[in-house]
Amino acid sequence: MKNLWENKFVRLPLSLAAVCLIFSSLLALTNFVTDPIIASMQEEKEKKAYEVLYGEGSILSRDEVSFEATDNINSITKVVTTDNVEHYVYNLSTKNVISGDFNFLAGIKDGKVDAYSFIGVENNNNYGFAEFSNGKDRLVGYDGSNFSIVSGASNTSNGFKTALDAALAHYASLSTGA
């Protein structure tokens, strides 16, 4: 009679299970080690993006605003700047653009975009992205009716317009109390 280990119908599944267990454990360990590092890096990128919005040291307070999640709005923060002006900063994502999703912050005051900043984007010159980053004031003043950046000519500009329109609609609902 054969030894049980010599039976390939027992040996192969047990070997595969052992390999899966080892690699799953290594993957879990890697996630455990890198998760806080990635979270810290993301927090630092967002901090830098906020500094670009209104200037370094110009924010007195930041308070998260609760809201019902949407496809384009990741978070909303009520910001008070050193001149005691209240802004709502929307952390937005473009969706379904050819070049991938972009995260950016858009500050809104009085129903218009008053500042914007990209989160963690090092190379701004790809996929039509330069259209938004080279002329930093090109989105400032956008109120839902005056989108003049290659509007409709690319998926990237349409993605930004859709995200900004979602933020402006939400801001309008805050203003009217709806």
C-alpha positions as CSV (number, residue, x, y, z in Angstrom):
1,M,0.0,0.0,0.0
2,K,1.3,3.5,-1.0
3,N,2.1,6.1,1.5
4,L,-0.6,8.8,1.7
5,W,2.0,11.5,0.8
6,E,2.9,9.7,-2.4
7,N,-0.6,10.0,-3.7
8,K,-0.6,13.0,-6.0
9,F,-4.3,13.7,-5.3
10,V,-3.4,14.4,-1.7
11,R,0.1,15.8,-2.1
12,L,-0.7,18.5,-4.7
13,P,-3.8,20.1,-3.0
14,L,-1.9,20.1,0.3
15,S,1.1,21.7,-1.3
16,L,-1.0,24.3,-3.0
17,A,-2.8,25.1,0.2
18,A,0.5,25.5,2.0
19,V,1.9,27.8,-0.7
20,C,-1.4,29.9,-0.6
21,L,-1.2,30.2,3.2
22,I,2.4,31.3,3.1
23,F,1.8,34.0,0.4
24,S,-1.4,35.2,1.9
25,S,0.4,35.7,5.2
26,L,3.2,37.6,3.5
27,L,0.6,39.8,1.7
28,A,-1.2,40.5,4.9
29,L,2.1,41.4,6.6
30,T,3.0,43.7,3.8
31,N,-0.4,45.4,4.0
32,F,0.0,45.8,7.8
33,V,3.4,47.4,7.4
34,T,2.7,49.7,4.5
35,D,-0.9,50.8,5.3
36,P,0.1,53.5,7.9
37,I,2.9,54.7,5.6
38,I,0.5,55.1,2.7
39,A,-2.1,56.9,4.9
40,S,0.6,59.3,6.1
41,M,1.8,60.0,2.6
42,Q,-1.8,60.7,1.4
43,E,-2.4,63.0,4.4
44,E,0.8,64.9,3.6
45,K,-0.3,65.3,-0.1
46,E,-3.7,66.6,1.0
47,K,-2.1,69.0,3.5
48,K,0.1,70.4,0.6
49,A,-3.0,70.7,-1.6
50,Y,-4.8,72.7,1.1
51,E,-1.7,75.0,1.4
52,V,-1.8,75.6,-2.4
53,L,-5.5,76.6,-2.1
54,Y,-5.3,79.5,0.3
55,G,-1.6,79.8,1.1
56,E,0.6,78.3,3.8
57,G,-0.6,79.2,7.3
58,S,-3.7,80.9,6.1
59,I,-6.3,78.4,7.4
60,L,-7.6,79.0,10.9
61,S,-9.9,75.9,11.0
62,R,-10.9,72.9,9.1
63,D,-14.2,71.0,10.0
64,E,-15.5,68.0,8.1
65,V,-19.0,68.3,6.8
66,S,-21.3,65.3,6.8
67,F,-23.0,64.6,3.5
68,E,-24.5,61.8,1.4
69,A,-21.7,60.3,-0.7
70,T,-21.7,60.7,-4.5
71,D,-19.5,59.4,-7.3
72,N,-17.5,62.6,-7.6
73,I,-17.4,64.0,-4.0
74,N,-15.1,62.3,-1.6
75,S,-15.3,64.7,1.3
76,I,-16.3,68.2,2.2
77,T,-14.5,70.5,4.6
78,K,-15.6,73.8,5.9
79,V,-12.5,76.0,6.0
80,V,-12.1,79.4,7.7
81,T,-9.2,81.4,6.5
82,T,-7.2,84.0,8.5
83,D,-9.3,86.8,7.1
84,N,-12.3,85.1,8.7
85,V,-13.9,84.1,5.4
86,E,-15.7,80.8,5.2
87,H,-15.1,78.5,2.2
88,Y,-16.3,75.0,1.5
89,V,-13.5,72.8,0.1
90,Y,-14.6,69.7,-1.8
91,N,-12.3,66.8,-2.3
92,L,-13.3,65.7,-5.8
93,S,-12.5,62.8,-8.2
94,T,-12.9,62.8,-11.9
95,K,-14.4,59.6,-13.1
96,N,-14.1,57.6,-16.3
97,V,-11.5,59.7,-18.0
98,I,-9.1,58.1,-20.4
99,S,-6.1,59.1,-18.3
100,G,-7.5,57.7,-15.1
101,D,-9.2,59.3,-12.1
102,F,-7.7,62.5,-10.7
103,N,-8.3,63.8,-7.2
104,F,-8.4,67.5,-6.6
105,L,-9.6,70.1,-4.1
106,A,-12.0,72.8,-5.1
107,G,-12.8,75.7,-2.8
108,I,-16.2,77.2,-3.2
109,K,-17.4,80.6,-1.9
110,D,-20.5,82.5,-2.9
111,G,-21.5,79.8,-5.5
112,K,-18.2,80.0,-7.4
113,V,-14.9,78.1,-7.5
114,D,-12.5,80.4,-5.7
115,A,-9.4,78.1,-5.6
116,Y,-8.4,74.6,-6.6
117,S,-5.5,72.3,-6.1
118,F,-4.5,68.9,-7.3
119,I,-3.7,66.1,-4.8
120,G,-0.4,64.3,-5.3
121,V,0.0,64.9,-9.0
122,E,3.6,65.2,-10.0
123,N,3.4,65.2,-13.8
124,N,0.7,67.5,-14.9
125,N,1.5,67.4,-18.6
126,N,-0.2,64.1,-19.6
127,Y,-3.6,63.4,-21.1
128,G,-4.9,67.0,-21.3
129,F,-4.2,67.5,-17.6
130,A,-1.9,70.5,-18.5
131,E,-5.1,72.4,-19.6
132,F,-6.1,72.7,-15.9
133,S,-2.7,73.0,-14.1
134,N,-0.7,75.4,-16.3
135,G,-3.2,78.2,-16.0
136,K,-3.9,77.9,-12.3
137,D,-6.7,80.4,-12.4
138,R,-8.6,78.9,-15.3
139,L,-11.2,77.3,-13.1
140,V,-11.5,80.1,-10.6
141,G,-14.8,81.9,-11.0
142,Y,-16.5,78.8,-12.5
143,D,-20.2,78.9,-11.4
144,G,-21.7,76.1,-13.5
145,S,-22.3,78.2,-16.6
146,N,-18.9,79.5,-17.7
147,F,-16.7,76.4,-18.3
148,S,-14.3,77.6,-20.9
149,I,-11.5,75.0,-20.8
150,V,-11.7,73.0,-24.0
151,S,-15.2,72.2,-22.9
152,G,-16.5,69.0,-24.4
153,A,-13.3,68.5,-26.4
154,S,-11.8,65.8,-24.1
155,N,-12.8,63.2,-21.5
156,T,-10.5,64.9,-19.0
157,S,-12.3,68.3,-19.3
158,N,-15.7,66.6,-19.1
159,G,-14.6,64.7,-16.0
160,F,-13.5,67.9,-14.3
161,K,-16.7,69.7,-15.3
162,T,-18.9,66.8,-14.0
163,A,-17.0,66.8,-10.6
164,L,-17.2,70.6,-10.3
165,D,-20.9,70.6,-11.2
166,A,-21.6,68.0,-8.5
167,A,-19.7,70.2,-5.9
168,L,-21.6,73.4,-7.0
169,A,-24.9,71.6,-6.8
170,H,-24.1,70.4,-3.3
171,Y,-23.0,73.9,-2.3
172,A,-26.2,75.4,-3.6
173,S,-28.2,72.9,-1.5
174,L,-26.2,74.1,1.6
175,S,-27.0,77.7,0.8
176,T,-30.8,77.0,0.3
177,G,-30.9,74.5,3.2
178,A,-32.4,71.8,0.9
